[in-house]
């Protein structure tokens, strides 16, 4: 997704905002499906990339 966001904007703050929104979306959808989502690292937290871990509850 980072590559897609980079094509949309060069603004790092906007990329962080999109990252944060995507992480929240995955957490919400995963919760409804019985899947926990752990944010390992994310642009929104200052990392160079986003990594999420999905685990079936």
mmCIF file of the N, C-alpha and C atoms, coordinates in Angstrom:
data_MODEL
# 
_entry.id   MODEL 
# 
loop_
_atom_site.group_PDB 
_atom_site.id 
_atom_site.type_symbol 
_atom_site.label_atom_id 
_atom_site.label_alt_id 
_atom_site.label_comp_id 
_atom_site.label_asym_id 
_atom_site.label_entity_id 
_atom_site.label_seq_id 
_atom_site.pdbx_PDB_ins_code 
_atom_site.Cartn_x 
_atom_site.Cartn_y 
_atom_site.Cartn_z 
_atom_site.occupancy 
_atom_site.B_iso_or_equiv 
_atom_site.pdbx_formal_charge 
_atom_site.auth_seq_id 
_atom_site.auth_comp_id 
_atom_site.auth_asym_id 
_atom_site.auth_atom_id 
_atom_site.pdbx_PDB_model_num 
ATOM 1   N N  . UNK A 1 1  ? 0.812   -1.175  0.000  1.00 0.00 ? 1  UNK A N  1 
ATOM 2   C CA . UNK A 1 1  ? 0.000   0.000   0.000  1.00 0.00 ? 1  UNK A CA 1 
ATOM 3   C C  . UNK A 1 1  ? 0.868   1.257   0.000  1.00 0.00 ? 1  UNK A C  1 
ATOM 4   N N  . UNK A 1 2  ? 2.029   1.149   0.610  1.00 0.00 ? 2  UNK A N  1 
ATOM 5   C CA . UNK A 1 2  ? 2.924   2.308   0.645  1.00 0.00 ? 2  UNK A CA 1 
ATOM 6   C C  . UNK A 1 2  ? 3.266   2.769   -0.769 1.00 0.00 ? 2  UNK A C  1 
ATOM 7   N N  . UNK A 1 3  ? 3.492   1.829   -1.660 1.00 0.00 ? 3  UNK A N  1 
ATOM 8   C CA . UNK A 1 3  ? 3.795   2.204   -3.045 1.00 0.00 ? 3  UNK A CA 1 
ATOM 9   C C  . UNK A 1 3  ? 2.632   2.964   -3.669 1.00 0.00 ? 3  UNK A C  1 
ATOM 10  N N  . UNK A 1 4  ? 1.407   2.498   -3.401 1.00 0.00 ? 4  UNK A N  1 
ATOM 11  C CA . UNK A 1 4  ? 0.232   3.173   -3.929 1.00 0.00 ? 4  UNK A CA 1 
ATOM 12  C C  . UNK A 1 4  ? 0.126   4.586   -3.360 1.00 0.00 ? 4  UNK A C  1 
ATOM 13  N N  . UNK A 1 5  ? 0.317   4.715   -2.034 1.00 0.00 ? 5  UNK A N  1 
ATOM 14  C CA . UNK A 1 5  ? 0.225   6.033   -1.409 1.00 0.00 ? 5  UNK A CA 1 
ATOM 15  C C  . UNK A 1 5  ? 1.303   6.959   -1.940 1.00 0.00 ? 5  UNK A C  1 
ATOM 16  N N  . UNK A 1 6  ? 2.486   6.417   -2.213 1.00 0.00 ? 6  UNK A N  1 
ATOM 17  C CA . UNK A 1 6  ? 3.585   7.231   -2.732 1.00 0.00 ? 6  UNK A CA 1 
ATOM 18  C C  . UNK A 1 6  ? 3.262   7.774   -4.117 1.00 0.00 ? 6  UNK A C  1 
ATOM 19  N N  . UNK A 1 7  ? 2.437   7.036   -4.875 1.00 0.00 ? 7  UNK A N  1 
ATOM 20  C CA . UNK A 1 7  ? 2.019   7.519   -6.184 1.00 0.00 ? 7  UNK A CA 1 
ATOM 21  C C  . UNK A 1 7  ? 0.991   8.634   -6.059 1.00 0.00 ? 7  UNK A C  1 
ATOM 22  N N  . UNK A 1 8  ? 0.253   8.640   -4.943 1.00 0.00 ? 8  UNK A N  1 
ATOM 23  C CA . UNK A 1 8  ? -0.782  9.648   -4.729 1.00 0.00 ? 8  UNK A CA 1 
ATOM 24  C C  . UNK A 1 8  ? -0.238  10.948  -4.161 1.00 0.00 ? 8  UNK A C  1 
ATOM 25  N N  . UNK A 1 9  ? 0.812   10.848  -3.330 1.00 0.00 ? 9  UNK A N  1 
ATOM 26  C CA . UNK A 1 9  ? 1.330   12.050  -2.674 1.00 0.00 ? 9  UNK A CA 1 
ATOM 27  C C  . UNK A 1 9  ? 2.781   11.856  -2.237 1.00 0.00 ? 9  UNK A C  1 
ATOM 28  N N  . UNK A 1 10 ? 3.484   12.965  -2.130 1.00 0.00 ? 10 UNK A N  1 
ATOM 29  C CA . UNK A 1 10 ? 4.835   12.965  -1.570 1.00 0.00 ? 10 UNK A CA 1 
ATOM 30  C C  . UNK A 1 10 ? 4.812   13.438  -0.119 1.00 0.00 ? 10 UNK A C  1 
ATOM 31  N N  . UNK A 1 11 ? 3.656   13.864  0.346  1.00 0.00 ? 11 UNK A N  1 
ATOM 32  C CA . UNK A 1 11 ? 3.483   14.410  1.693  1.00 0.00 ? 11 UNK A CA 1 
ATOM 33  C C  . UNK A 1 11 ? 3.527   13.279  2.728  1.00 0.00 ? 11 UNK A C  1 
ATOM 34  N N  . UNK A 1 12 ? 4.586   13.260  3.531  1.00 0.00 ? 12 UNK A N  1 
ATOM 35  C CA . UNK A 1 12 ? 4.773   12.194  4.522  1.00 0.00 ? 12 UNK A CA 1 
ATOM 36  C C  . UNK A 1 12 ? 3.656   12.174  5.563  1.00 0.00 ? 12 UNK A C  1 
ATOM 37  N N  . UNK A 1 13 ? 3.148   13.343  5.928  1.00 0.00 ? 13 UNK A N  1 
ATOM 38  C CA . UNK A 1 13 ? 2.056   13.387  6.909  1.00 0.00 ? 13 UNK A CA 1 
ATOM 39  C C  . UNK A 1 13 ? 0.789   12.739  6.353  1.00 0.00 ? 13 UNK A C  1 
ATOM 40  N N  . UNK A 1 14 ? 0.506   12.954  5.073  1.00 0.00 ? 14 UNK A N  1 
ATOM 41  C CA . UNK A 1 14 ? -0.664  12.323  4.451  1.00 0.00 ? 14 UNK A CA 1 
ATOM 42  C C  . UNK A 1 14 ? -0.488  10.808  4.390  1.00 0.00 ? 14 UNK A C  1 
ATOM 43  N N  . UNK A 1 15 ? 0.735   10.350  4.083  1.00 0.00 ? 15 UNK A N  1 
ATOM 44  C CA . UNK A 1 15 ? 1.004   8.908   4.039  1.00 0.00 ? 15 UNK A CA 1 
ATOM 45  C C  . UNK A 1 15 ? 0.798   8.294   5.419  1.00 0.00 ? 15 UNK A C  1 
ATOM 46  N N  . UNK A 1 16 ? 1.246   8.979   6.461  1.00 0.00 ? 16 UNK A N  1 
ATOM 47  C CA . UNK A 1 16 ? 1.063   8.487   7.831  1.00 0.00 ? 16 UNK A CA 1 
ATOM 48  C C  . UNK A 1 16 ? -0.410  8.410   8.183  1.00 0.00 ? 16 UNK A C  1 
ATOM 49  N N  . UNK A 1 17 ? -1.176  9.405   7.764  1.00 0.00 ? 17 UNK A N  1 
ATOM 50  C CA . UNK A 1 17 ? -2.612  9.416   8.025  1.00 0.00 ? 17 UNK A CA 1 
ATOM 51  C C  . UNK A 1 17 ? -3.307  8.259   7.314  1.00 0.00 ? 17 UNK A C  1 
ATOM 52  N N  . UNK A 1 18 ? -2.939  8.011   6.054  1.00 0.00 ? 18 UNK A N  1 
ATOM 53  C CA . UNK A 1 18 ? -3.524  6.896   5.303  1.00 0.00 ? 18 UNK A CA 1 
ATOM 54  C C  . UNK A 1 18 ? -3.145  5.556   5.937  1.00 0.00 ? 18 UNK A C  1 
ATOM 55  N N  . UNK A 1 19 ? -1.917  5.456   6.414  1.00 0.00 ? 19 UNK A N  1 
ATOM 56  C CA . UNK A 1 19 ? -1.452  4.245   7.088  1.00 0.00 ? 19 UNK A CA 1 
ATOM 57  C C  . UNK A 1 19 ? -2.274  3.991   8.344  1.00 0.00 ? 19 UNK A C  1 
ATOM 58  N N  . UNK A 1 20 ? -2.458  5.010   9.131  1.00 0.00 ? 20 UNK A N  1 
ATOM 59  C CA . UNK A 1 20 ? -3.218  4.884   10.371 1.00 0.00 ? 20 UNK A CA 1 
ATOM 60  C C  . UNK A 1 20 ? -4.650  4.454   10.080 1.00 0.00 ? 20 UNK A C  1 
ATOM 61  N N  . UNK A 1 21 ? -5.266  5.050   9.068  1.00 0.00 ? 21 UNK A N  1 
ATOM 62  C CA . UNK A 1 21 ? -6.642  4.692   8.694  1.00 0.00 ? 21 UNK A CA 1 
ATOM 63  C C  . UNK A 1 21 ? -6.717  3.244   8.223  1.00 0.00 ? 21 UNK A C  1 
ATOM 64  N N  . UNK A 1 22 ? -5.745  2.809   7.432  1.00 0.00 ? 22 UNK A N  1 
ATOM 65  C CA . UNK A 1 22 ? -5.746  1.429   6.949  1.00 0.00 ? 22 UNK A CA 1 
ATOM 66  C C  . UNK A 1 22 ? -5.585  0.442   8.100  1.00 0.00 ? 22 UNK A C  1 
ATOM 67  N N  . UNK A 1 23 ? -4.708  0.742   9.041  1.00 0.00 ? 23 UNK A N  1 
ATOM 68  C CA . UNK A 1 23 ? -4.521  -0.142  10.200 1.00 0.00 ? 23 UNK A CA 1 
ATOM 69  C C  . UNK A 1 23 ? -5.807  -0.259  11.002 1.00 0.00 ? 23 UNK A C  1 
ATOM 70  N N  . UNK A 1 24 ? -6.487  0.850   11.229 1.00 0.00 ? 24 UNK A N  1 
ATOM 71  C CA . UNK A 1 24 ? -7.750  0.830   11.971 1.00 0.00 ? 24 UNK A CA 1 
ATOM 72  C C  . UNK A 1 24 ? -8.800  0.015   11.225 1.00 0.00 ? 24 UNK A C  1 
ATOM 73  N N  . UNK A 1 25 ? -8.834  0.133   9.894  1.00 0.00 ? 25 UNK A N  1 
ATOM 74  C CA . UNK A 1 25 ? -9.792  -0.611  9.090  1.00 0.00 ? 25 UNK A CA 1 
ATOM 75  C C  . UNK A 1 25 ? -9.535  -2.106  9.219  1.00 0.00 ? 25 UNK A C  1 
ATOM 76  N N  . UNK A 1 26 ? -8.279  -2.522  9.124  1.00 0.00 ? 26 UNK A N  1 
ATOM 77  C CA . UNK A 1 26 ? -7.950  -3.941  9.258  1.00 0.00 ? 26 UNK A CA 1 
ATOM 78  C C  . UNK A 1 26 ? -8.311  -4.461  10.647 1.00 0.00 ? 26 UNK A C  1 
ATOM 79  N N  . UNK A 1 27 ? -8.048  -3.663  11.678 1.00 0.00 ? 27 UNK A N  1 
ATOM 80  C CA . UNK A 1 27 ? -8.386  -4.069  13.040 1.00 0.00 ? 27 UNK A CA 1 
ATOM 81  C C  . UNK A 1 27 ? -9.893  -4.249  13.187 1.00 0.00 ? 27 UNK A C  1 
ATOM 82  N N  . UNK A 1 28 ? -10.682 -3.337  12.631 1.00 0.00 ? 28 UNK A N  1 
ATOM 83  C CA . UNK A 1 28 ? -12.138 -3.422  12.721 1.00 0.00 ? 28 UNK A CA 1 
ATOM 84  C C  . UNK A 1 28 ? -12.705 -4.598  11.966 1.00 0.00 ? 28 UNK A C  1 
ATOM 85  N N  . UNK A 1 29 ? -12.279 -4.788  10.737 1.00 0.00 ? 29 UNK A N  1 
ATOM 86  C CA . UNK A 1 29 ? -12.767 -5.907  9.923  1.00 0.00 ? 29 UNK A CA 1 
ATOM 87  C C  . UNK A 1 29 ? -12.309 -7.229  10.527 1.00 0.00 ? 29 UNK A C  1 
ATOM 88  N N  . UNK A 1 30 ? -11.054 -7.297  10.926 1.00 0.00 ? 30 UNK A N  1 
ATOM 89  C CA . UNK A 1 30 ? -10.532 -8.526  11.524 1.00 0.00 ? 30 UNK A CA 1 
ATOM 90  C C  . UNK A 1 30 ? -11.295 -8.904  12.777 1.00 0.00 ? 30 UNK A C  1 
ATOM 91  N N  . UNK A 1 31 ? -11.596 -7.928  13.623 1.00 0.00 ? 31 UNK A N  1 
ATOM 92  C CA . UNK A 1 31 ? -12.336 -8.197  14.849 1.00 0.00 ? 31 UNK A CA 1 
ATOM 93  C C  . UNK A 1 31 ? -13.692 -8.812  14.578 1.00 0.00 ? 31 UNK A C  1 
ATOM 94  N N  . UNK A 1 32 ? -14.375 -8.353  13.546 1.00 0.00 ? 32 UNK A N  1 
ATOM 95  C CA . UNK A 1 32 ? -15.684 -8.899  13.192 1.00 0.00 ? 32 UNK A CA 1 
ATOM 96  C C  . UNK A 1 32 ? -15.585 -10.315 12.639 1.00 0.00 ? 32 UNK A C  1 
ATOM 97  N N  . UNK A 1 33 ? -14.409 -10.680 12.136 1.00 0.00 ? 33 UNK A N  1 
ATOM 98  C CA . UNK A 1 33 ? -14.211 -12.016 11.568 1.00 0.00 ? 33 UNK A CA 1 
ATOM 99  C C  . UNK A 1 33 ? -13.498 -12.965 12.532 1.00 0.00 ? 33 UNK A C  1 
ATOM 100 N N  . UNK A 1 34 ? -13.279 -12.514 13.762 1.00 0.00 ? 34 UNK A N  1 
ATOM 101 C CA . UNK A 1 34 ? -12.595 -13.362 14.735 1.00 0.00 ? 34 UNK A CA 1 
ATOM 102 C C  . UNK A 1 34 ? -11.096 -13.427 14.519 1.00 0.00 ? 34 UNK A C  1 
ATOM 103 N N  . UNK A 1 35 ? -10.539 -12.388 13.928 1.00 0.00 ? 35 UNK A N  1 
ATOM 104 C CA . UNK A 1 35 ? -9.097  -12.335 13.655 1.00 0.00 ? 35 UNK A CA 1 
ATOM 105 C C  . UNK A 1 35 ? -8.527  -11.137 14.403 1.00 0.00 ? 35 UNK A C  1 
ATOM 106 N N  . UNK A 1 36 ? -7.467  -11.367 15.160 1.00 0.00 ? 36 UNK A N  1 
ATOM 107 C CA . UNK A 1 36 ? -6.814  -10.248 15.828 1.00 0.00 ? 36 UNK A CA 1 
ATOM 108 C C  . UNK A 1 36 ? -5.720  -9.713  14.911 1.00 0.00 ? 36 UNK A C  1 
ATOM 109 N N  . UNK A 1 37 ? -5.556  -8.417  14.944 1.00 0.00 ? 37 UNK A N  1 
ATOM 110 C CA . UNK A 1 37 ? -4.561  -7.750  14.110 1.00 0.00 ? 37 UNK A CA 1 
ATOM 111 C C  . UNK A 1 37 ? -3.611  -7.007  15.036 1.00 0.00 ? 37 UNK A C  1 
ATOM 112 N N  . UNK A 1 38 ? -2.329  -7.330  14.909 1.00 0.00 ? 38 UNK A N  1 
ATOM 113 C CA . UNK A 1 38 ? -1.311  -6.663  15.712 1.00 0.00 ? 38 UNK A CA 1 
ATOM 114 C C  . UNK A 1 38 ? -0.452  -5.806  14.792 1.00 0.00 ? 38 UNK A C  1 
ATOM 115 N N  . UNK A 1 39 ? -0.339  -4.537  15.115 1.00 0.00 ? 39 UNK A N  1 
ATOM 116 C CA . UNK A 1 39 ? 0.488   -3.619  14.347 1.00 0.00 ? 39 UNK A CA 1 
ATOM 117 C C  . UNK A 1 39 ? 1.927   -3.802  14.824 1.00 0.00 ? 39 UNK A C  1 
ATOM 118 N N  . UNK A 1 40 ? 2.769   -4.417  13.987 1.00 0.00 ? 40 UNK A N  1 
ATOM 119 C CA . UNK A 1 40 ? 4.181   -4.637  14.330 1.00 0.00 ? 40 UNK A CA 1 
ATOM 120 C C  . UNK A 1 40 ? 4.975   -3.344  14.185 1.00 0.00 ? 40 UNK A C  1 
ATOM 121 N N  . UNK A 1 41 ? 4.779   -2.662  13.076 1.00 0.00 ? 41 UNK A N  1 
ATOM 122 C CA . UNK A 1 41 ? 5.365   -1.347  12.857 1.00 0.00 ? 41 UNK A CA 1 
ATOM 123 C C  . UNK A 1 41 ? 4.511   -0.662  11.800 1.00 0.00 ? 41 UNK A C  1 
ATOM 124 N N  . UNK A 1 42 ? 4.555   0.653   11.782 1.00 0.00 ? 42 UNK A N  1 
ATOM 125 C CA . UNK A 1 42 ? 3.712   1.391   10.842 1.00 0.00 ? 42 UNK A CA 1 
ATOM 126 C C  . UNK A 1 42 ? 4.289   2.776   10.579 1.00 0.00 ? 42 UNK A C  1 
ATOM 127 N N  . UNK A 1 43 ? 4.005   3.266   9.389  1.00 0.00 ? 43 UNK A N  1 
ATOM 128 C CA . UNK A 1 43 ? 4.401   4.626   9.040  1.00 0.00 ? 43 UNK A CA 1 
ATOM 129 C C  . UNK A 1 43 ? 3.854   5.608   10.061 1.00 0.00 ? 43 UNK A C  1 
ATOM 130 N N  . UNK A 1 44 ? 2.626   5.374   10.481 1.00 0.00 ? 44 UNK A N  1 
ATOM 131 C CA . UNK A 1 44 ? 1.979   6.278   11.425 1.00 0.00 ? 44 UNK A CA 1 
ATOM 132 C C  . UNK A 1 44 ? 2.718   6.337   12.760 1.00 0.00 ? 44 UNK A C  1 
ATOM 133 N N  . UNK A 1 45 ? 3.538   5.329   13.024 1.00 0.00 ? 45 UNK A N  1 
ATOM 134 C CA . UNK A 1 45 ? 4.318   5.288   14.270 1.00 0.00 ? 45 UNK A CA 1 
ATOM 135 C C  . UNK A 1 45 ? 5.781   5.655   14.039 1.00 0.00 ? 45 UNK A C  1 
ATOM 136 N N  . UNK A 1 46 ? 6.106   6.097   12.834 1.00 0.00 ? 46 UNK A N  1 
ATOM 137 C CA . UNK A 1 46 ? 7.460   6.533   12.534 1.00 0.00 ? 46 UNK A CA 1 
ATOM 138 C C  . UNK A 1 46 ? 8.356   5.497   11.883 1.00 0.00 ? 46 UNK A C  1 
ATOM 139 N N  . UNK A 1 47 ? 7.830   4.316   11.593 1.00 0.00 ? 47 UNK A N  1 
ATOM 140 C CA . UNK A 1 47 ? 8.626   3.269   10.942 1.00 0.00 ? 47 UNK A CA 1 
ATOM 141 C C  . UNK A 1 47 ? 8.747   3.546   9.440  1.00 0.00 ? 47 UNK A C  1 
ATOM 142 N N  . UNK A 1 48 ? 9.664   2.837   8.786  1.00 0.00 ? 48 UNK A N  1 
ATOM 143 C CA . UNK A 1 48 ? 9.849   3.004   7.344  1.00 0.00 ? 48 UNK A CA 1 
ATOM 144 C C  . UNK A 1 48 ? 8.781   2.292   6.532  1.00 0.00 ? 48 UNK A C  1 
ATOM 145 N N  . UNK A 1 49 ? 8.087   1.338   7.154  1.00 0.00 ? 49 UNK A N  1 
ATOM 146 C CA . UNK A 1 49 ? 7.077   0.568   6.442  1.00 0.00 ? 49 UNK A CA 1 
ATOM 147 C C  . UNK A 1 49 ? 5.997   0.122   7.439  1.00 0.00 ? 49 UNK A C  1 
ATOM 148 N N  . UNK A 1 50 ? 4.973   -0.507  6.922  1.00 0.00 ? 50 UNK A N  1 
ATOM 149 C CA . UNK A 1 50 ? 3.898   -1.036  7.762  1.00 0.00 ? 50 UNK A CA 1 
ATOM 150 C C  . UNK A 1 50 ? 3.985   -2.559  7.764  1.00 0.00 ? 50 UNK A C  1 
ATOM 151 N N  . UNK A 1 51 ? 3.831   -3.147  8.952  1.00 0.00 ? 51 UNK A N  1 
ATOM 152 C CA . UNK A 1 51 ? 3.785   -4.603  9.083  1.00 0.00 ? 51 UNK A CA 1 
ATOM 153 C C  . UNK A 1 51 ? 2.682   -4.938  10.082 1.00 0.00 ? 51 UNK A C  1 
ATOM 154 N N  . UNK A 1 52 ? 1.776   -5.783  9.646  1.00 0.00 ? 52 UNK A N  1 
ATOM 155 C CA . UNK A 1 52 ? 0.685   -6.223  10.505 1.00 0.00 ? 52 UNK A CA 1 
ATOM 156 C C  . UNK A 1 52 ? 0.744   -7.734  10.624 1.00 0.00 ? 52 UNK A C  1 
ATOM 157 N N  . UNK A 1 53 ? 0.385   -8.247  11.795 1.00 0.00 ? 53 UNK A N  1 
ATOM 158 C CA . UNK A 1 53 ? 0.308   -9.691  12.008 1.00 0.00 ? 53 UNK A CA 1 
ATOM 159 C C  . UNK A 1 53 ? -1.161  -10.049 12.238 1.00 0.00 ? 53 UNK A C  1 
ATOM 160 N N  . UNK A 1 54 ? -1.652  -11.014 11.482 1.00 0.00 ? 54 UNK A N  1 
ATOM 161 C CA . UNK A 1 54 ? -3.034  -11.467 11.600 1.00 0.00 ? 54 UNK A CA 1 
ATOM 162 C C  . UNK A 1 54 ? -3.049  -12.823 12.276 1.00 0.00 ? 54 UNK A C  1 
ATOM 163 N N  . UNK A 1 55 ? -3.902  -12.975 13.312 1.00 0.00 ? 55 UNK A N  1 
ATOM 164 C CA . UNK A 1 55 ? -4.014  -14.245 14.024 1.00 0.00 ? 55 UNK A CA 1 
ATOM 165 C C  . UNK A 1 55 ? -5.477  -14.578 14.221 1.00 0.00 ? 55 UNK A C  1 
ATOM 166 N N  . UNK A 1 56 ? -5.812  -15.822 13.912 1.00 0.00 ? 56 UNK A N  1 
ATOM 167 C CA . UNK A 1 56 ? -7.188  -16.267 14.132 1.00 0.00 ? 56 UNK A CA 1 
ATOM 168 C C  . UNK A 1 56 ? -7.399  -16.490 15.621 1.00 0.00 ? 56 UNK A C  1 
ATOM 169 N N  . UNK A 1 57 ? -8.478  -15.909 16.155 1.00 0.00 ? 57 UNK A N  1 
ATOM 170 C CA . UNK A 1 57 ? -8.770  -16.041 17.594 1.00 0.00 ? 57 UNK A CA 1 
ATOM 171 C C  . UNK A 1 57 ? -9.298  -17.427 17.907 1.00 0.00 ? 57 UNK A C  1 
# 
